[in-house]
Amino acid sequence: MDRPLKASATELLARLPGKASAKWPQGERFARAFAHGSMSVELYAPVGDDPQTPHAQDELYFIHSGSGEFVLEGERHAFGPGTAFFVPAGAAHRFENFTPDFATWVVFWGPDGGEAG
């Protein structure tokens, strides 16, 4: 099998920052672990602030390290390692007031627009 069966947060963090762009002038703060069909798994580790915008797919976050606040459609939620969040496609969300060691797994899946009925 040519695709990876596992991913290591340590190895993915070592690949950051990624390539620079207008959105990520200091380099991308996410690294893709693997993908299959509509599903992809990344490790996301922003520095200072979280510039993300709503995504087309549903997503899950699993906090790997650090703490802070997660803002989903204006509601604030404290987080730390082991916390999980679901974000429906198109929902405004971001991480705020996070510690320098913050990193989270993120899983995207499903069709554009999400799976909500």
Biotite code that builds the C-alpha atoms (Angstrom):
import biotite.structure as struc

atoms = struc.array([
    struc.Atom([0.000, 0.000, 0.000], chain_id="A", res_id=1, res_name="MET", atom_name="CA", element="C"),
    struc.Atom([1.434, 3.403, -0.994], chain_id="A", res_id=2, res_name="ASP", atom_name="CA", element="C"),
    struc.Atom([-0.495, 5.628, 1.359], chain_id="A", res_id=3, res_name="ARG", atom_name="CA", element="C"),
    struc.Atom([0.380, 6.096, 5.025], chain_id="A", res_id=4, res_name="PRO", atom_name="CA", element="C"),
    struc.Atom([-1.554, 4.190, 7.642], chain_id="A", res_id=5, res_name="LEU", atom_name="CA", element="C"),
    struc.Atom([-0.504, 6.396, 10.518], chain_id="A", res_id=6, res_name="LYS", atom_name="CA", element="C"),
    struc.Atom([0.642, 9.933, 11.213], chain_id="A", res_id=7, res_name="ALA", atom_name="CA", element="C"),
    struc.Atom([2.826, 11.406, 13.925], chain_id="A", res_id=8, res_name="SER", atom_name="CA", element="C"),
    struc.Atom([2.159, 14.871, 15.327], chain_id="A", res_id=9, res_name="ALA", atom_name="CA", element="C"),
    struc.Atom([5.893, 15.255, 15.971], chain_id="A", res_id=10, res_name="THR", atom_name="CA", element="C"),
    struc.Atom([6.759, 14.525, 12.324], chain_id="A", res_id=11, res_name="GLU", atom_name="CA", element="C"),
    struc.Atom([4.020, 16.839, 11.010], chain_id="A", res_id=12, res_name="LEU", atom_name="CA", element="C"),
    struc.Atom([5.034, 19.701, 13.322], chain_id="A", res_id=13, res_name="LEU", atom_name="CA", element="C"),
    struc.Atom([8.593, 19.367, 12.010], chain_id="A", res_id=14, res_name="ALA", atom_name="CA", element="C"),
    struc.Atom([7.235, 20.182, 8.507], chain_id="A", res_id=15, res_name="ARG", atom_name="CA", element="C"),
    struc.Atom([5.905, 23.556, 9.698], chain_id="A", res_id=16, res_name="LEU", atom_name="CA", element="C"),
    struc.Atom([5.932, 26.234, 8.576], chain_id="A", res_id=17, res_name="PRO", atom_name="CA", element="C"),
    struc.Atom([4.972, 25.218, 5.064], chain_id="A", res_id=18, res_name="GLY", atom_name="CA", element="C"),
    struc.Atom([5.050, 27.322, 1.911], chain_id="A", res_id=19, res_name="LYS", atom_name="CA", element="C"),
    struc.Atom([4.383, 31.056, 2.157], chain_id="A", res_id=20, res_name="ALA", atom_name="CA", element="C"),
    struc.Atom([1.340, 32.632, 0.474], chain_id="A", res_id=21, res_name="SER", atom_name="CA", element="C"),
    struc.Atom([-0.767, 35.794, 0.736], chain_id="A", res_id=22, res_name="ALA", atom_name="CA", element="C"),
    struc.Atom([-2.865, 34.131, 3.456], chain_id="A", res_id=23, res_name="LYS", atom_name="CA", element="C"),
    struc.Atom([0.188, 32.616, 5.148], chain_id="A", res_id=24, res_name="TRP", atom_name="CA", element="C"),
    struc.Atom([3.042, 35.136, 4.658], chain_id="A", res_id=25, res_name="PRO", atom_name="CA", element="C"),
    struc.Atom([5.141, 33.374, 7.315], chain_id="A", res_id=26, res_name="GLN", atom_name="CA", element="C"),
    struc.Atom([4.344, 29.939, 5.833], chain_id="A", res_id=27, res_name="GLY", atom_name="CA", element="C"),
    struc.Atom([1.397, 27.560, 6.105], chain_id="A", res_id=28, res_name="GLU", atom_name="CA", element="C"),
    struc.Atom([0.627, 26.400, 9.633], chain_id="A", res_id=29, res_name="ARG", atom_name="CA", element="C"),
    struc.Atom([-0.922, 23.060, 8.663], chain_id="A", res_id=30, res_name="PHE", atom_name="CA", element="C"),
    struc.Atom([0.516, 19.807, 7.353], chain_id="A", res_id=31, res_name="ALA", atom_name="CA", element="C"),
    struc.Atom([-1.538, 17.097, 5.653], chain_id="A", res_id=32, res_name="ARG", atom_name="CA", element="C"),
    struc.Atom([-1.131, 13.662, 7.200], chain_id="A", res_id=33, res_name="ALA", atom_name="CA", element="C"),
    struc.Atom([-3.162, 11.683, 4.655], chain_id="A", res_id=34, res_name="PHE", atom_name="CA", element="C"),
    struc.Atom([-6.329, 11.668, 2.586], chain_id="A", res_id=35, res_name="ALA", atom_name="CA", element="C"),
    struc.Atom([-8.780, 9.083, 1.289], chain_id="A", res_id=36, res_name="HIS", atom_name="CA", element="C"),
    struc.Atom([-11.814, 9.922, -0.848], chain_id="A", res_id=37, res_name="GLY", atom_name="CA", element="C"),
    struc.Atom([-13.437, 13.061, 0.568], chain_id="A", res_id=38, res_name="SER", atom_name="CA", element="C"),
    struc.Atom([-11.621, 12.698, 3.924], chain_id="A", res_id=39, res_name="MET", atom_name="CA", element="C"),
    struc.Atom([-8.365, 14.424, 4.784], chain_id="A", res_id=40, res_name="SER", atom_name="CA", element="C"),
    struc.Atom([-6.440, 14.627, 8.044], chain_id="A", res_id=41, res_name="VAL", atom_name="CA", element="C"),
    struc.Atom([-4.142, 17.528, 8.911], chain_id="A", res_id=42, res_name="GLU", atom_name="CA", element="C"),
    struc.Atom([-2.281, 18.891, 11.885], chain_id="A", res_id=43, res_name="LEU", atom_name="CA", element="C"),
    struc.Atom([-2.948, 22.606, 12.378], chain_id="A", res_id=44, res_name="TYR", atom_name="CA", element="C"),
    struc.Atom([-0.688, 24.800, 14.525], chain_id="A", res_id=45, res_name="ALA", atom_name="CA", element="C"),
    struc.Atom([-1.264, 28.532, 14.031], chain_id="A", res_id=46, res_name="PRO", atom_name="CA", element="C"),
    struc.Atom([1.122, 31.042, 15.592], chain_id="A", res_id=47, res_name="VAL", atom_name="CA", element="C"),
    struc.Atom([-0.175, 34.240, 17.204], chain_id="A", res_id=48, res_name="GLY", atom_name="CA", element="C"),
    struc.Atom([-3.577, 34.341, 15.535], chain_id="A", res_id=49, res_name="ASP", atom_name="CA", element="C"),
    struc.Atom([-5.824, 32.028, 13.561], chain_id="A", res_id=50, res_name="ASP", atom_name="CA", element="C"),
    struc.Atom([-6.582, 33.415, 10.084], chain_id="A", res_id=51, res_name="PRO", atom_name="CA", element="C"),
    struc.Atom([-8.838, 30.606, 8.898], chain_id="A", res_id=52, res_name="GLN", atom_name="CA", element="C"),
    struc.Atom([-12.147, 31.219, 7.172], chain_id="A", res_id=53, res_name="THR", atom_name="CA", element="C"),
    struc.Atom([-15.167, 28.871, 6.937], chain_id="A", res_id=54, res_name="PRO", atom_name="CA", element="C"),
    struc.Atom([-14.565, 25.603, 5.087], chain_id="A", res_id=55, res_name="HIS", atom_name="CA", element="C"),
    struc.Atom([-16.755, 23.911, 2.490], chain_id="A", res_id=56, res_name="ALA", atom_name="CA", element="C"),
    struc.Atom([-16.700, 20.525, 4.276], chain_id="A", res_id=57, res_name="GLN", atom_name="CA", element="C"),
    struc.Atom([-17.731, 19.393, 7.756], chain_id="A", res_id=58, res_name="ASP", atom_name="CA", element="C"),
    struc.Atom([-14.776, 19.116, 10.112], chain_id="A", res_id=59, res_name="GLU", atom_name="CA", element="C"),
    struc.Atom([-13.674, 17.720, 13.440], chain_id="A", res_id=60, res_name="LEU", atom_name="CA", element="C"),
    struc.Atom([-10.920, 19.135, 15.637], chain_id="A", res_id=61, res_name="TYR", atom_name="CA", element="C"),
    struc.Atom([-9.105, 17.015, 18.216], chain_id="A", res_id=62, res_name="PHE", atom_name="CA", element="C"),
    struc.Atom([-6.875, 19.189, 20.395], chain_id="A", res_id=63, res_name="ILE", atom_name="CA", element="C"),
    struc.Atom([-3.377, 17.695, 20.586], chain_id="A", res_id=64, res_name="HIS", atom_name="CA", element="C"),
    struc.Atom([-1.609, 20.260, 22.785], chain_id="A", res_id=65, res_name="SER", atom_name="CA", element="C"),
    struc.Atom([-2.056, 23.698, 24.270], chain_id="A", res_id=66, res_name="GLY", atom_name="CA", element="C"),
    struc.Atom([-5.101, 25.537, 25.550], chain_id="A", res_id=67, res_name="SER", atom_name="CA", element="C"),
    struc.Atom([-7.194, 28.553, 24.659], chain_id="A", res_id=68, res_name="GLY", atom_name="CA", element="C"),
    struc.Atom([-10.644, 29.430, 23.382], chain_id="A", res_id=69, res_name="GLU", atom_name="CA", element="C"),
    struc.Atom([-12.512, 28.131, 20.354], chain_id="A", res_id=70, res_name="PHE", atom_name="CA", element="C"),
    struc.Atom([-15.080, 30.508, 18.849], chain_id="A", res_id=71, res_name="VAL", atom_name="CA", element="C"),
    struc.Atom([-17.853, 28.891, 16.800], chain_id="A", res_id=72, res_name="LEU", atom_name="CA", element="C"),
    struc.Atom([-20.511, 31.215, 15.348], chain_id="A", res_id=73, res_name="GLU", atom_name="CA", element="C"),
    struc.Atom([-19.821, 33.695, 18.178], chain_id="A", res_id=74, res_name="GLY", atom_name="CA", element="C"),
    struc.Atom([-19.930, 31.152, 21.041], chain_id="A", res_id=75, res_name="GLU", atom_name="CA", element="C"),
    struc.Atom([-16.718, 30.747, 23.068], chain_id="A", res_id=76, res_name="ARG", atom_name="CA", element="C"),
    struc.Atom([-15.522, 27.405, 24.388], chain_id="A", res_id=77, res_name="HIS", atom_name="CA", element="C"),
    struc.Atom([-12.431, 26.788, 26.518], chain_id="A", res_id=78, res_name="ALA", atom_name="CA", element="C"),
    struc.Atom([-10.214, 23.944, 25.285], chain_id="A", res_id=79, res_name="PHE", atom_name="CA", element="C"),
    struc.Atom([-7.221, 21.884, 26.284], chain_id="A", res_id=80, res_name="GLY", atom_name="CA", element="C"),
    struc.Atom([-5.624, 18.597, 25.204], chain_id="A", res_id=81, res_name="PRO", atom_name="CA", element="C"),
    struc.Atom([-8.235, 15.928, 24.568], chain_id="A", res_id=82, res_name="GLY", atom_name="CA", element="C"),
    struc.Atom([-11.048, 18.348, 23.660], chain_id="A", res_id=83, res_name="THR", atom_name="CA", element="C"),
    struc.Atom([-12.965, 17.659, 20.437], chain_id="A", res_id=84, res_name="ALA", atom_name="CA", element="C"),
    struc.Atom([-15.074, 20.081, 18.376], chain_id="A", res_id=85, res_name="PHE", atom_name="CA", element="C"),
    struc.Atom([-17.448, 19.538, 15.446], chain_id="A", res_id=86, res_name="PHE", atom_name="CA", element="C"),
    struc.Atom([-17.789, 22.378, 12.928], chain_id="A", res_id=87, res_name="VAL", atom_name="CA", element="C"),
    struc.Atom([-20.478, 22.165, 10.248], chain_id="A", res_id=88, res_name="PRO", atom_name="CA", element="C"),
    struc.Atom([-19.523, 23.219, 6.736], chain_id="A", res_id=89, res_name="ALA", atom_name="CA", element="C"),
    struc.Atom([-19.649, 26.980, 6.231], chain_id="A", res_id=90, res_name="GLY", atom_name="CA", element="C"),
    struc.Atom([-19.664, 27.876, 9.947], chain_id="A", res_id=91, res_name="ALA", atom_name="CA", element="C"),
    struc.Atom([-17.454, 30.779, 11.071], chain_id="A", res_id=92, res_name="ALA", atom_name="CA", element="C"),
    struc.Atom([-14.888, 29.539, 13.588], chain_id="A", res_id=93, res_name="HIS", atom_name="CA", element="C"),
    struc.Atom([-11.411, 30.237, 14.910], chain_id="A", res_id=94, res_name="ARG", atom_name="CA", element="C"),
    struc.Atom([-9.045, 29.613, 17.776], chain_id="A", res_id=95, res_name="PHE", atom_name="CA", element="C"),
    struc.Atom([-8.216, 32.545, 20.067], chain_id="A", res_id=96, res_name="GLU", atom_name="CA", element="C"),
    struc.Atom([-6.037, 33.254, 23.100], chain_id="A", res_id=97, res_name="ASN", atom_name="CA", element="C"),
    struc.Atom([-4.142, 30.016, 22.562], chain_id="A", res_id=98, res_name="PHE", atom_name="CA", element="C"),
    struc.Atom([-0.833, 29.036, 24.098], chain_id="A", res_id=99, res_name="THR", atom_name="CA", element="C"),
    struc.Atom([2.349, 28.885, 21.985], chain_id="A", res_id=100, res_name="PRO", atom_name="CA", element="C"),
    struc.Atom([2.310, 25.054, 22.041], chain_id="A", res_id=101, res_name="ASP", atom_name="CA", element="C"),
    struc.Atom([-1.196, 24.838, 20.528], chain_id="A", res_id=102, res_name="PHE", atom_name="CA", element="C"),
    struc.Atom([-1.676, 22.145, 17.883], chain_id="A", res_id=103, res_name="ALA", atom_name="CA", element="C"),
    struc.Atom([-4.818, 20.326, 16.785], chain_id="A", res_id=104, res_name="THR", atom_name="CA", element="C"),
    struc.Atom([-5.702, 17.474, 14.481], chain_id="A", res_id=105, res_name="TRP", atom_name="CA", element="C"),
    struc.Atom([-8.375, 18.411, 11.962], chain_id="A", res_id=106, res_name="VAL", atom_name="CA", element="C"),
    struc.Atom([-10.426, 15.980, 9.893], chain_id="A", res_id=107, res_name="VAL", atom_name="CA", element="C"),
    struc.Atom([-12.356, 17.198, 6.840], chain_id="A", res_id=108, res_name="PHE", atom_name="CA", element="C"),
    struc.Atom([-14.881, 14.924, 5.137], chain_id="A", res_id=109, res_name="TRP", atom_name="CA", element="C"),
    struc.Atom([-18.020, 14.738, 3.052], chain_id="A", res_id=110, res_name="GLY", atom_name="CA", element="C"),
    struc.Atom([-19.445, 16.814, 0.237], chain_id="A", res_id=111, res_name="PRO", atom_name="CA", element="C"),
    struc.Atom([-19.136, 20.568, -0.119], chain_id="A", res_id=112, res_name="ASP", atom_name="CA", element="C"),
    struc.Atom([-21.910, 22.065, 2.004], chain_id="A", res_id=113, res_name="GLY", atom_name="CA", element="C"),
    struc.Atom([-21.657, 19.299, 4.597], chain_id="A", res_id=114, res_name="GLY", atom_name="CA", element="C"),
    struc.Atom([-23.804, 16.280, 5.361], chain_id="A", res_id=115, res_name="GLU", atom_name="CA", element="C"),
    struc.Atom([-26.584, 18.072, 7.273], chain_id="A", res_id=116, res_name="ALA", atom_name="CA", element="C"),
    struc.Atom([-30.041, 17.075, 6.168], chain_id="A", res_id=117, res_name="GLY", atom_name="CA", element="C"),
])
